[in-house]
Amino acid sequence: MEYQNYWQAIRTKVCTKCVDGDGFGNCRLDPAIECALLQYLPLIVEAVNRVRSDEMDDYTRELRAITCAQCSHQSVNGYCLLRKEVDCALDRYFPLVVEAIEEVNLGKAQSAHT
């Protein structure tokens, strides 16, 4: 699966608003730290694409089961200090991430019908 379109949509929608950015979409994270949005992009796309709902809680449950379960910051019992401290970009911006992924999916569906 090609993830470039998803990443570009997320960058446009999220990175310009991210507290770890410069307001123009450029990341200011320490180069030794990889943004969770990029690091887990395939898992995030998979989680979002598994859900069809108007409820963000449904997306969040799938995110926790698929993506957060693979993250080294989450303990085996599901506790995540980064989430608790509102320091996880994925958790902080997840509604915008869902919007971005669904917009890409809608564009793909419309292209397939033309």
Phi and psi in degrees as GROMACS dihedral restraints (atoms count N, CA, C in turn):
[ dihedral_restraints ]
;  ai    aj    ak    al  type     phi  dphi    fc
    3     4     5     6     1   -84.5    20    10
    4     5     6     7     1   124.5    20    10
    6     7     8     9     1  -104.9    20    10
    7     8     9    10     1    -5.8    20    10
    9    10    11    12     1   -58.9    20    10
   10    11    12    13     1   -42.1    20    10
   12    13    14    15     1   -63.9    20    10
   13    14    15    16     1   -39.3    20    10
   15    16    17    18     1   -65.0    20    10
   16    17    18    19     1   -45.8    20    10
   18    19    20    21     1   -62.2    20    10
   19    20    21    22     1   -42.3    20    10
   21    22    23    24     1   -63.4    20    10
   22    23    24    25     1   -41.7    20    10
   24    25    26    27     1   -65.1    20    10
   25    26    27    28     1   -40.7    20    10
   27    28    29    30     1   -66.1    20    10
   28    29    30    31     1   -44.2    20    10
   30    31    32    33     1   -58.0    20    10
   31    32    33    34     1   -43.6    20    10
   33    34    35    36     1   -65.0    20    10
   34    35    36    37     1   -43.2    20    10
   36    37    38    39     1   -83.3    20    10
   37    38    39    40     1   -34.3    20    10
   39    40    41    42     1  -106.1    20    10
   40    41    42    43     1   -49.1    20    10
   42    43    44    45     1   -61.5    20    10
   43    44    45    46     1   -28.7    20    10
   45    46    47    48     1   -71.7    20    10
   46    47    48    49     1   -17.1    20    10
   48    49    50    51     1  -106.8    20    10
   49    50    51    52     1    -9.8    20    10
   51    52    53    54     1   -66.2    20    10
   52    53    54    55     1   137.2    20    10
   54    55    56    57     1   -68.3    20    10
   55    56    57    58     1   -17.2    20    10
   57    58    59    60     1   -93.5    20    10
   58    59    60    61     1     9.7    20    10
   60    61    62    63     1  -112.0    20    10
   61    62    63    64     1  -178.3    20    10
   63    64    65    66     1  -100.7    20    10
   64    65    66    67     1     7.4    20    10
   66    67    68    69     1    89.4    20    10
   67    68    69    70     1    -9.5    20    10
   69    70    71    72     1  -115.3    20    10
   70    71    72    73     1     8.5    20    10
   72    73    74    75     1    95.0    20    10
   73    74    75    76     1     2.4    20    10
   75    76    77    78     1   -94.0    20    10
   76    77    78    79     1   130.7    20    10
   78    79    80    81     1   -78.7    20    10
   79    80    81    82     1   137.9    20    10
   81    82    83    84     1  -112.5    20    10
   82    83    84    85     1    14.4    20    10
   84    85    86    87     1   -63.9    20    10
   85    86    87    88     1   150.2    20    10
   87    88    89    90     1   -54.8    20    10
   88    89    90    91     1   132.7    20    10
   90    91    92    93     1   -55.5    20    10
   91    92    93    94     1   -21.4    20    10
   93    94    95    96     1   -77.3    20    10
   94    95    96    97     1   -11.6    20    10
   96    97    98    99     1  -108.4    20    10
   97    98    99   100     1   123.4    20    10
   99   100   101   102     1   -93.3    20    10
  100   101   102   103     1   132.1    20    10
  102   103   104   105     1   -59.8    20    10
  103   104   105   106     1   134.6    20    10
  105   106   107   108     1   -60.6    20    10
  106   107   108   109     1   -30.5    20    10
  108   109   110   111     1   -63.6    20    10
  109   110   111   112     1   -40.5    20    10
  111   112   113   114     1   -81.2    20    10
  112   113   114   115     1   -42.7    20    10
  114   115   116   117     1   -58.1    20    10
  115   116   117   118     1   -40.4    20    10
  117   118   119   120     1  -110.1    20    10
  118   119   120   121     1    19.6    20    10
  120   121   122   123     1   -50.0    20    10
  121   122   123   124     1   -50.4    20    10
  123   124   125   126     1   -59.3    20    10
  124   125   126   127     1   -39.9    20    10
  126   127   128   129     1   -69.1    20    10
  127   128   129   130     1   -37.1    20    10
  129   130   131   132     1   -64.6    20    10
  130   131   132   133     1   -46.9    20    10
  132   133   134   135     1   -60.9    20    10
  133   134   135   136     1   -43.2    20    10
  135   136   137   138     1   -59.8    20    10
  136   137   138   139     1   -46.3    20    10
  138   139   140   141     1   -61.1    20    10
  139   140   141   142     1   -47.1    20    10
  141   142   143   144     1   -65.4    20    10
  142   143   144   145     1   -41.7    20    10
  144   145   146   147     1   -70.1    20    10
  145   146   147   148     1   -14.9    20    10
  147   148   149   150     1   -80.9    20    10
  148   149   150   151     1   -12.9    20    10
  150   151   152   153     1  -112.2    20    10
  151   152   153   154     1   139.4    20    10
  153   154   155   156     1  -132.1    20    10
  154   155   156   157     1    97.6    20    10
  156   157   158   159     1  -156.6    20    10
  157   158   159   160     1   158.2    20    10
  159   160   161   162     1   -94.3    20    10
  160   161   162   163     1    -1.3    20    10
  162   163   164   165     1  -104.5    20    10
  163   164   165   166     1   121.5    20    10
  165   166   167   168     1   -63.0    20    10
  166   167   168   169     1   -29.8    20    10
  168   169   170   171     1   -59.0    20    10
  169   170   171   172     1   -34.1    20    10
  171   172   173   174     1   -65.5    20    10
  172   173   174   175     1   -41.1    20    10
  174   175   176   177     1   -67.1    20    10
  175   176   177   178     1   -41.4    20    10
  177   178   179   180     1   -64.3    20    10
  178   179   180   181     1   -41.0    20    10
  180   181   182   183     1   -59.2    20    10
  181   182   183   184     1   -43.0    20    10
  183   184   185   186     1   -68.0    20    10
  184   185   186   187     1   -39.7    20    10
  186   187   188   189     1   -58.2    20    10
  187   188   189   190     1   -47.5    20    10
  189   190   191   192     1   -61.6    20    10
  190   191   192   193     1   -41.3    20    10
  192   193   194   195     1   -70.7    20    10
  193   194   195   196     1   -37.1    20    10
  195   196   197   198     1   -97.0    20    10
  196   197   198   199     1   -52.7    20    10
  198   199   200   201     1   -88.9    20    10
  199   200   201   202     1   -54.7    20    10
  201   202   203   204     1   -61.7    20    10
  202   203   204   205     1   -31.8    20    10
  204   205   206   207     1   -62.6    20    10
  205   206   207   208     1   -22.6    20    10
  207   208   209   210     1   -93.5    20    10
  208   209   210   211     1   -10.1    20    10
  210   211   212   213     1   -80.9    20    10
  211   212   213   214     1   136.2    20    10
  213   214   215   216     1   -70.4    20    10
  214   215   216   217     1   -14.2    20    10
  216   217   218   219     1   -83.8    20    10
  217   218   219   220     1   -13.8    20    10
  219   220   221   222     1   -96.9    20    10
  220   221   222   223     1   134.7    20    10
  222   223   224   225     1   -78.1    20    10
  223   224   225   226     1   169.7    20    10
  225   226   227   228     1   -63.9    20    10
  226   227   228   229     1   -23.3    20    10
  228   229   230   231     1   -90.8    20    10
  229   230   231   232     1     6.6    20    10
  231   232   233   234     1    92.2    20    10
  232   233   234   235     1     2.6    20    10
  234   235   236   237     1   -81.7    20    10
  235   236   237   238     1   136.3    20    10
  237   238   239   240     1  -135.1    20    10
  238   239   240   241     1   115.5    20    10
  240   241   242   243     1   -65.0    20    10
  241   242   243   244     1   -37.3    20    10
  243   244   245   246     1   -60.9    20    10
  244   245   246   247     1   -43.3    20    10
  246   247   248   249     1   -64.1    20    10
  247   248   249   250     1   -44.8    20    10
  249   250   251   252     1   -59.7    20    10
  250   251   252   253     1   -38.4    20    10
  252   253   254   255     1   -87.5    20    10
  253   254   255   256     1     5.6    20    10
  255   256   257   258     1    53.9    20    10
  256   257   258   259     1    44.0    20    10
  258   259   260   261     1  -116.4    20    10
  259   260   261   262     1    12.2    20    10
  261   262   263   264     1  -104.5    20    10
  262   263   264   265     1   116.1    20    10
  264   265   266   267     1   -60.7    20    10
  265   266   267   268     1   -37.1    20    10
  267   268   269   270     1   -62.0    20    10
  268   269   270   271     1   -47.6    20    10
  270   271   272   273     1   -68.0    20    10
  271   272   273   274     1   -42.4    20    10
  273   274   275   276     1   -63.3    20    10
  274   275   276   277     1   -39.3    20    10
  276   277   278   279     1  -111.6    20    10
  277   278   279   280     1    15.7    20    10
  279   280   281   282     1   -56.7    20    10
  280   281   282   283     1   -41.3    20    10
  282   283   284   285     1   -58.1    20    10
  283   284   285   286     1   -38.7    20    10
  285   286   287   288     1   -69.1    20    10
  286   287   288   289     1   -35.5    20    10
  288   289   290   291     1   -63.3    20    10
  289   290   291   292     1   -44.8    20    10
  291   292   293   294     1   -59.9    20    10
  292   293   294   295     1   -46.1    20    10
  294   295   296   297     1   -57.0    20    10
  295   296   297   298     1   -46.4    20    10
  297   298   299   300     1   -62.6    20    10
  298   299   300   301     1   -45.2    20    10
  300   301   302   303     1   -65.2    20    10
  301   302   303   304     1   -42.8    20    10
  303   304   305   306     1   -67.7    20    10
  304   305   306   307     1   -32.7    20    10
  306   307   308   309     1   -65.4    20    10
  307   308   309   310     1   -40.9    20    10
  309   310   311   312     1   -63.3    20    10
  310   311   312   313     1   -44.6    20    10
  312   313   314   315     1   -61.4    20    10
  313   314   315   316     1   -41.0    20    10
  315   316   317   318     1   -63.5    20    10
  316   317   318   319     1   -42.9    20    10
  318   319   320   321     1   -61.9    20    10
  319   320   321   322     1   -39.4    20    10
  321   322   323   324     1   -65.8    20    10
  322   323   324   325     1   -41.6    20    10
  324   325   326   327     1   -65.3    20    10
  325   326   327   328     1   -40.7    20    10
  327   328   329   330     1   -67.4    20    10
  328   329   330   331     1   -37.9    20    10
  330   331   332   333     1   -65.9    20    10
  331   332   333   334     1   -34.6    20    10
  333   334   335   336     1   -70.0    20    10
  334   335   336   337     1   -24.1    20    10
  336   337   338   339     1   -93.4    20    10
  337   338   339   340     1    -2.7    20    10
